[in-house]
Amino acid sequence: MILAAITALNEKNGSNKSAISKYIESSYGELPQSHSSLLTAHLARMKESGELLLIKNNYVKPGPDAPPKRGRGRPPKPKPVLPPGGVNAMSAPFLFSNLDLMDSIATIMDHFN
């Protein structure tokens, strides 16, 4: 309903909350008493999710070239690109089989005996 109202109003600088509310009331008729608070909550949710932008107290739909809204917190570090067949540091300890490990331990123990 909200996106349809903003599209139908087609205002240059976006539509404010009262204009959106009046459009929804005129289009959909009887609305519950909680319409105003529900509209406020939905506009806030849509603004937080990036579906709408709030510019000078007017709501507008973001353009197709707008960057996606980033979540809270620090973005993760980019992972290094490995060449095909490459080994990352986390899998390096598992390259040796148990037999190789046993042979290595036996060699070290023989060295101390």
C-alpha positions as CSV (number, residue, x, y, z in Angstrom):
1,M,0.0,0.0,0.0
2,I,2.7,2.4,0.9
3,L,4.8,1.9,-2.2
4,A,1.6,2.1,-4.3
5,A,0.8,5.4,-2.6
6,I,4.2,6.9,-3.2
7,T,4.1,5.8,-6.9
8,A,0.6,7.1,-7.4
9,L,1.3,10.5,-5.8
10,N,4.4,10.9,-8.0
11,E,5.7,14.0,-6.2
12,K,9.0,15.3,-7.3
13,N,10.6,15.5,-3.8
14,G,8.8,12.4,-2.4
15,S,5.7,12.1,-0.3
16,N,5.3,13.0,3.4
17,K,3.5,10.8,5.9
18,S,0.3,12.8,5.9
19,A,0.1,12.7,2.1
20,I,0.6,8.9,2.1
21,S,-2.0,8.5,4.8
22,K,-4.6,10.6,3.0
23,Y,-4.0,8.6,-0.2
24,I,-4.4,5.3,1.6
25,E,-7.6,6.5,3.3
26,S,-9.1,7.7,0.0
27,S,-8.1,4.5,-1.9
28,Y,-9.0,1.8,0.7
29,G,-11.9,3.4,2.6
30,E,-12.4,2.6,6.3
31,L,-9.2,2.0,8.1
32,P,-8.7,0.9,11.8
33,Q,-8.1,3.5,14.5
34,S,-4.4,2.3,14.7
35,H,-3.8,3.3,11.1
36,S,-1.5,6.2,12.0
37,S,0.7,4.2,14.3
38,L,0.8,1.3,11.9
39,L,1.8,3.6,9.1
40,T,4.6,5.1,11.2
41,A,5.9,1.7,12.2
42,H,5.8,0.4,8.6
43,L,7.5,3.5,7.2
44,A,10.3,3.2,9.8
45,R,10.7,-0.5,9.0
46,M,10.8,0.2,5.3
47,K,13.3,3.0,5.8
48,E,15.6,0.7,7.9
49,S,15.5,-2.1,5.4
50,G,16.3,0.3,2.5
51,E,13.0,0.0,0.7
52,L,12.4,3.7,1.2
53,L,14.6,6.7,1.7
54,L,13.7,9.6,4.0
55,I,14.9,12.9,2.5
56,K,13.8,16.2,4.2
57,N,10.8,14.5,5.9
58,N,9.6,13.0,2.6
59,Y,9.7,9.3,1.6
60,V,11.0,8.3,-1.8
61,K,11.8,5.0,-3.4
62,P,15.5,4.5,-4.0
63,G,16.7,4.6,-7.6
64,P,17.8,1.4,-9.4
65,D,21.4,2.6,-9.2
66,A,21.3,3.2,-5.4
67,P,23.8,1.1,-3.4
68,P,22.3,-1.6,-1.2
69,K,21.8,-0.7,2.4
70,R,24.6,-2.1,4.5
71,G,23.8,-3.8,7.8
72,R,25.1,-2.7,11.2
73,G,28.6,-3.2,12.3
74,R,31.9,-3.6,10.6
75,P,31.9,-5.4,7.3
76,P,33.8,-8.6,7.1
77,K,37.4,-8.7,5.8
78,P,37.6,-9.9,2.2
79,K,39.0,-13.4,1.9
80,P,42.1,-13.9,-0.2
81,V,41.7,-15.5,-3.6
82,L,43.5,-18.9,-3.8
83,P,44.8,-20.3,-7.0
84,P,43.2,-23.5,-8.2
85,G,44.6,-26.4,-6.0
86,G,45.9,-23.9,-3.5
87,V,45.9,-24.6,0.2
88,N,44.6,-22.1,2.8
89,A,46.2,-21.8,6.3
90,M,43.3,-23.5,8.0
91,S,43.6,-26.8,6.1
92,A,47.4,-27.0,6.4
93,P,47.4,-29.0,9.7
94,F,45.3,-31.7,8.1
95,L,47.6,-32.3,5.1
96,F,49.5,-35.1,6.9
97,S,47.9,-38.4,7.4
98,N,48.0,-40.1,10.8
99,L,50.7,-42.5,9.5
100,D,52.9,-39.6,8.5
101,L,52.4,-38.1,11.9
102,M,53.2,-41.4,13.7
103,D,56.4,-41.8,11.6
104,S,57.4,-38.2,12.5
105,I,56.9,-38.9,16.2
106,A,58.8,-42.2,16.0
107,T,61.7,-40.4,14.3
108,I,61.9,-37.8,16.9
109,M,61.7,-40.4,19.7
110,D,64.5,-42.4,18.1
111,H,66.6,-39.3,18.0
112,F,66.3,-38.8,21.8
113,N,66.9,-42.5,22.6
